[in-house]
């Protein structure tokens, strides 16, 4: 079935696809989140709760945090004190896993330092902030990754696949900087959270929040990068070391879904929307938006459910069917008609040349319509396409190409005497022959 027919059928309808193999999505347009730097009143941020323990609470092993970001020149003017403990907290904060006051284990965060990435980790009164050299606030999308090596605390920053800077963590060896499970705190609405796009405690203008876009955040319990690499060209897919994965493709609402599938998860987040201008807002500006040269073969629009395809649609069946109500028992291959005694119901066709004839009960359709209307027991009616049909030769042998209509045998098709005799009662055209008595034949259903 070509895309033109597919497009006509799917508009405004819910579709179940019965394909011969899984659909492969090669490119999908989604959403990102745009933050506006409103660092007050617990708004303009995403909050991911990590206590009680969730997989997104990293720091007890090696870890990698990576994401795509886009920020316009002049929108993030915070500066960082490099090579010091907690120096990162005065930059425009992108990711905040800080704690208020001295820590049981430690904390960490990622911010912007005069338009460049800063990454810091602390353990008690010890720690360090390393500062990158590659500008990332030029209005373009950039892939950013930071890593921490557990054995000696080494920190590294990567921008667009290039190793920007590495430096010591200054917390000693084998230091667990995760959030301690059950840790008592006077700040239960901020401490036990990983916060995106804002300084989590709203401590004041000295600790500015991030202004820009964020997309495709992946958190891993390994160091994924130890040198230069090719940055990703498509959304992440989870693997055994992915502990949290946020595509930000919801497009509406406030729940931010973790797609990692990690054991003990999901580590879902909540969007706290507000401010002036209000953020974070859903944006269709993403690092993977297809250009004219991108083979965007299949796309589902999350907010509407609309489906788009740039190619052809291939299914295991060869007919289009919809769910219907029936007023009597029917089975696949039965010819059915509208039941005039029961509105919105169908029954077996039971008279020759019935102008009530509607189609055939489906066997294995390739495309199913009306799947969300299953409030009652329903069956599938083939509307068009190739389908096996019960037939009888009561009006003579059936040859390929013959027009078919209903017969005196309930649920069976017979040969039409001619187009005029079948006007308004045509079921379709025979594709195979039936020489004697009754049997099954293949029919191209085009009821009219």
C-alpha positions in Angstrom: 0.0 0.0 0.0 1.6 3.3 -1.1 1.9 6.3 1.2 -0.9 8.3 -0.6 -3.5 5.8 0.3 -2.0 5.4 3.8 -2.2 9.1 4.4 -5.8 9.3 3.4 -6.8 6.4 5.8 -4.9 7.5 8.9 -6.2 11.1 9.2 -8.3 11.3 12.4 -8.2 7.6 13.0 -6.4 5.3 15.5 -4.4 2.6 13.7 -3.2 -0.8 14.6 -0.5 -2.0 12.3 0.0 -5.8 11.7 3.3 -5.9 10.0 5.4 -8.8 8.9 8.4 -7.4 10.7 9.0 -4.7 13.4 8.8 -1.1 12.2 12.2 0.5 12.0 12.3 4.1 13.0 15.3 5.7 11.3 14.6 9.3 12.2 12.1 10.9 14.5 11.4 14.5 15.1 10.8 15.2 18.8 11.0 17.9 21.4 13.5 19.6 23.6 13.0 21.7 26.8 13.8 25.5 26.8 14.7 27.0 30.1 14.6 30.7 30.8 16.8 31.1 33.8 14.1 31.9 36.4 16.0 30.8 39.5 13.3 31.4 42.0 10.3 29.7 43.7 11.2 26.1 42.6 10.1 26.8 39.0 11.7 26.7 35.5 13.4 23.4 36.1 13.1 19.6 36.0 13.4 17.7 39.3 14.4 14.0 39.4 14.0 12.5 42.8 16.9 10.2 43.8 16.0 9.4 47.4 14.5 6.9 48.1 17.2 5.5 45.8 16.8 5.6 42.1 19.2 4.5 39.3 19.8 8.2 38.4 21.7 8.6 41.7 25.2 8.1 40.4 28.6 8.7 42.1 29.3 5.4 43.7 31.2 4.2 40.6 32.6 5.7 37.4 29.9 7.8 35.7 29.1 9.8 32.5 26.6 12.5 32.1 25.9 13.7 28.6 23.4 15.9 26.9 22.7 18.2 24.0 22.5 21.9 24.7 21.9 25.1 22.8 22.3 28.6 24.2 22.3 32.0 22.6 25.1 34.5 23.0 24.8 36.8 26.0 22.1 34.7 27.8 24.4 33.1 30.3 26.8 35.5 31.9 27.7 33.6 35.1 31.4 32.9 35.9 33.1 30.1 37.8 36.1 30.0 40.1 38.1 27.3 38.4 40.3 24.8 40.2 38.5 25.2 43.6 36.1 23.2 45.6 32.4 24.0 44.6 33.6 26.6 42.1 31.0 25.5 39.6 28.0 26.8 41.7 28.4 30.4 40.6 28.1 29.6 36.9 24.8 29.3 35.0 23.7 25.9 36.4 22.7 23.2 33.9 22.7 20.2 36.2 22.7 20.5 40.0 23.3 17.5 42.3 24.4 19.7 45.2 23.4 19.3 48.8 22.9 22.1 51.4 25.7 22.3 53.9 28.4 19.7 54.6 27.8 16.4 52.7 27.7 12.8 54.0 29.2 11.7 50.7 29.4 14.4 48.2 27.9 16.4 45.4 28.5 17.6 41.8 27.2 19.9 39.1 27.6 21.2 35.6 27.4 24.9 34.7 28.4 27.5 32.2 31.5 29.6 32.9 31.5 32.6 30.5 29.9 30.5 27.8 32.1 27.4 28.4 31.4 24.2 30.4 32.5 23.8 34.0 32.2 20.5 36.0 32.9 20.1 39.7 32.7 17.3 42.3 33.0 17.6 46.0 33.4 15.3 49.0 33.0 17.0 52.3 35.4 20.0 52.3 37.5 18.6 49.4 36.8 18.8 45.7 37.6 20.6 42.5 36.0 22.3 39.5 37.5 22.0 36.1 36.8 24.6 33.4 36.6 23.9 29.7 37.9 26.1 26.9 35.5 25.4 24.0 32.6 28.0 23.7 29.1 26.4 23.6 26.9 29.5 23.7 26.9 30.5 20.0 23.2 29.6 19.2 24.1 26.1 17.9 23.5 22.7 19.3 26.4 21.1 21.1 26.9 17.6 22.5 28.4 17.8 26.0 29.7 14.9 28.1 31.4 14.9 31.5 33.0 11.9 33.1 34.3 11.0 36.6 36.8 8.2 37.3 36.0 6.6 40.6 39.4 5.2 41.4 41.2 8.5 41.6 38.4 11.1 41.1 39.7 12.3 37.7 37.2 14.7 35.9 36.9 15.3 32.1 34.8 17.5 29.9 34.1 16.7 26.2 32.4 19.0 23.7 31.2 17.7 20.3 33.4 14.7 20.7 36.5 16.6 21.5 38.3 16.2 24.8 38.2 19.7 26.1 39.9 19.3 29.5 40.7 16.8 32.2 41.8 17.4 35.8 42.0 16.0 39.3 38.9 15.6 41.4 40.9 16.4 44.6 38.6 14.2 46.7 41.0 11.2 47.1 40.6 7.7 45.8 37.5 5.6 45.8 35.2 8.4 47.0 31.5 7.7 46.8 29.8 11.0 45.9 26.3 9.6 45.4 23.4 10.8 47.6 23.3 8.8 50.8 20.0 6.8 51.0 17.8 8.1 53.7 20.0 11.1 54.4 18.2 13.5 56.9 17.9 17.0 55.5 16.2 20.3 56.4 15.6 20.8 52.6 13.4 17.8 51.5 12.1 19.7 48.5 15.6 20.3 47.0 18.4 18.1 48.5 17.2 14.6 47.4 16.8 15.7 43.8 18.9 15.9 40.6 17.8 19.2 39.2 18.0 20.3 35.5 18.2 23.9 34.4 18.4 25.7 37.7 20.2 26.1 41.0 18.2 23.7 43.2 18.0 25.7 46.4 17.0 29.1 44.9 19.9 30.5 47.0 19.9 33.9 45.2 21.3 35.7 42.2 24.9 34.7 43.0 24.0 31.2 41.8 22.3 31.8 38.4 20.2 29.3 36.5 20.6 28.1 32.9 19.0 29.9 30.0 18.7 27.8 26.8 17.7 24.4 25.4 18.4 20.9 26.7 17.8 17.6 24.9 18.8 13.9 25.1 20.2 13.6 28.6 21.8 10.2 29.3 23.4 9.2 32.6 25.7 6.1 32.7 27.4 4.1 35.4 30.7 3.9 33.4 33.1 6.3 31.7 31.9 6.2 28.1 34.7 8.4 26.8 38.4 8.5 27.4 39.5 10.4 24.3 38.1 12.1 21.2 35.0 10.4 19.7 32.3 10.9 17.1 29.3 12.6 18.7 26.0 10.9 18.3 23.9 11.6 15.3 20.6 10.2 16.6 18.7 9.9 19.9 20.3 7.6 22.4 19.2 4.0 22.8 19.6 2.4 26.3 22.1 -0.3 27.1 23.2 -2.2 30.2 25.2 0.8 31.5 22.4 3.4 31.0 20.9 4.2 34.3 18.7 7.2 33.2 17.7 8.4 29.7 15.5 11.4 29.0 14.5 12.1 25.4 12.3 15.1 26.4 9.9 14.0 23.6 6.7 14.1 25.6 5.8 17.5 24.0 3.1 18.3 26.7 2.4 17.8 30.4 4.9 17.8 33.3 6.1 14.2 33.6 9.6 13.6 32.1 9.9 10.0 31.4 13.1 7.9 32.0 13.5 5.6 29.0 16.5 3.7 30.3 14.7 0.6 31.5 17.3 0.4 34.3 16.6 -2.0 37.2 15.1 -0.2 40.1 13.7 2.6 37.9 12.3 4.5 36.3 13.9 7.7 37.5 11.2 9.9 36.1 11.3 13.7 36.5 8.8 16.5 36.9 8.7 19.7 35.0 8.1 22.7 37.3 6.8 25.3 34.9 6.6 29.0 35.6 8.4 32.3 35.6 8.5 35.2 33.2 8.8 34.1 30.5 7.6 30.8 31.8 9.8 27.8 31.4 10.9 25.2 30.8 8.7 25.2 27.7 8.4 22.4 25.1 10.2 23.2 21.9 10.5 21.6 18.5 14.0 22.9 18.2 16.1 19.7 18.5 19.6 18.6 17.5 18.1 15.9 15.3 15.5 17.8 13.3 15.7 16.4 9.7 17.0 18.5 6.9 16.0 18.0 3.3 18.8 15.3 3.1 17.7 13.4 6.2 15.8 10.1 5.5 13.0 10.6 8.0 11.2 7.4 7.2 8.7 7.3 10.1 7.5 9.8 12.6 4.8 9.8 15.3 3.7 13.2 16.6 3.3 12.6 20.4 0.9 15.5 21.0 -1.6 14.4 18.4 -0.8 10.8 17.7 -0.6 11.6 13.9 1.7 9.2 11.9 3.8 10.4 9.0 5.9 8.3 6.6 8.1 9.3 3.7 8.1 5.8 2.1 5.7 2.9 1.5 3.8 0.9 4.0 4.3 -2.9 4.0 1.9 -5.2 6.0 1.4 -8.9 6.4 -2.2 -8.7 5.3 -3.6 -7.3 2.1 -6.9 -5.6 3.3 -8.1 -2.7 5.4 -10.6 -3.5 8.2 -12.4 -1.8 11.0 -14.1 -3.0 14.2 -17.9 -3.4 14.0 -20.8 -4.6 16.1 -22.8 -7.6 15.0 -26.3 -8.7 15.9 -25.6 -12.4 15.4 -22.6 -14.8 15.5 -20.3 -14.4 12.4 -16.9 -15.9 11.5 -14.0 -15.0 9.2 -14.9 -15.1 5.4 -18.7 -14.4 6.0 -20.3 -11.9 3.8 -22.2 -9.4 5.9 -24.7 -6.6 5.5 -26.1 -3.7 7.5 -28.7 -4.9 9.9 -31.8 -2.6 9.4 -33.4 -3.8 12.6 -30.4 -3.0 14.8 -28.8 0.4 14.2 -24.9 0.4 13.9 -24.9 -3.4 13.7 -24.2 -5.9 11.0 -25.4 -9.4 10.2 -24.8 -12.1 7.6 -26.1 -11.2 4.2 -29.1 -13.4 3.5 -30.8 -12.5 0.3 -29.5 -12.4 -3.3 -28.4 -9.0 -4.6 -28.8 -7.3 -1.2 -28.2 -3.6 -1.4 -27.3 -3.7 2.3 -24.1 -5.7 1.6 -21.2 -4.1 3.4 -18.1 -6.4 3.2 -16.5 -9.5 4.5 -15.5 -10.6 8.0 -11.7 -10.3 8.0 -9.2 -13.1 8.4 -5.9 -11.3 9.0 -6.1 -7.7 8.0 -3.0 -5.6 7.2 -4.5 -2.3 8.6 -7.1 -2.0 11.4 -9.1 1.1 12.0 -11.1 2.2 15.1 -9.0 0.2 17.6 -9.8 2.6 20.5 -13.5 2.0 20.3 -13.4 -1.4 21.8 -16.0 -0.8 24.5 -18.0 -3.8 23.4 -17.2 -7.2 21.8 -16.6 -6.5 18.1 -15.4 -8.2 15.0 -13.3 -7.0 12.1 -15.0 -6.1 8.8 -12.8 -5.9 5.6 -13.6 -2.6 3.8 -11.3 -3.1 0.8 -8.5 -5.2 -0.3 -7.9 -8.9 -1.0 -9.5 -11.4 1.4 -10.8 -15.0 1.4 -14.6 -15.2 1.1 -17.2 -18.0 1.3 -18.7 -18.6 -2.1 -21.5 -20.6 -3.7 -22.2 -21.5 -7.4 -26.0 -21.1 -7.1 -25.8 -18.5 -9.9 -23.3 -20.4 -11.9 -19.5 -21.1 -11.8 -17.4 -18.2 -10.6 -14.5 -17.1 -12.8 -11.6 -14.6 -12.0 -12.9 -11.1 -12.8 -16.6 -11.9 -12.1 -18.5 -9.4 -10.1 -19.8 -10.9 -6.8 -22.8 -10.1 -4.7 -24.7 -11.7 -1.8 -26.6 -15.0 -2.3 -29.5 -16.9 -0.7 -27.1 -18.8 1.5 -26.4 -16.6 4.6 -22.8 -15.3 4.6 -22.0 -16.6 1.1 -21.2 -14.7 -2.1 -22.3 -15.6 -5.6 -21.7 -14.5 -9.2 -23.6 -11.4 -10.5 -25.6 -11.9 -13.6 -24.4 -8.6 -14.8 -23.5 -5.0 -13.6 -27.1 -3.8 -14.0 -28.5 -6.7 -11.8 -25.9 -5.9 -9.1 -26.3 -2.1 -9.0 -25.7 -1.1 -5.4 -25.1 -4.7 -4.3 -21.6 -5.4 -5.5 -19.3 -7.0 -3.0 -16.2 -7.1 -5.2 -14.4 -9.0 -7.9 -13.4 -12.7 -7.9 -9.6 -13.3 -8.1 -9.8 -17.0 -8.1 -12.4 -19.5 -9.5 -15.1 -21.7 -7.9 -16.4 -24.3 -10.2 -18.9 -26.3 -8.2 -21.0 -26.1 -5.0 -19.5 -24.1 -2.2 -16.0 -23.2 -1.1 -13.6 -20.4 -0.4 -12.3 -18.0 -3.1 -10.1 -14.9 -3.0 -11.9 -11.7 -3.6 -10.9 -8.1 -4.2 -13.4 -6.3 -1.9 -14.7 -3.1 -3.4 -18.3 -2.9 -2.0 -20.5 -0.4 -3.8 
